[in-house]
């Protein structure tokens, strides 16, 4: 199966579904990890251009640890916009290039705009990428991929309906997250959290809910053309 995971910022996928991504690759699926925003506005010590470059390197390293291909769309932080035609085209092209059967992205009610707008961009593009007369220079995708929303940050307001046991992949998830070295200090200084410790707690909490040591939670996008009769998650 080809899987496309799309997060807003360079560390979101690792934090919110990194164990599932590692497990998908371990089970032989072909994964592309993409961040839409560049992570270029969260630093007390670097310029925007510097932090953009640093975070691209970190994200590539994290994808490498997962065994995934990596893509980045380069939008500035805070500017993700589901009604922007250029951004819609970028996401359509991303889907057309990667041709996924399964797409993972943010839930629509997360704590900040970029997450919610990326969710909107991806859900919309999962359909519009199949329209042959919507021309982007890349052939239309041949199916409307199933879309699953992954957890919100800290699980606030998100009630999973499907869980993935990531007990055997927790250390990979944390290694992927730790590749975002610049974020460990940013989140400590700006938000007062040790994100590696919190990631372990959040993953243990979803595990507690689902009867395993560590798990991640998802809600499928239940609409016409995106429903499936079989489970696609591991
Ligand atoms: Zn984010």
Boltz pocket constraint, residues with backbone or C-beta under 6 A from the ligand:
constraints:
  - pocket:
      binder: B
      contacts: [[A, 8], [A, 9], [A, 12], [A, 115]]
      max_distance: 6.0
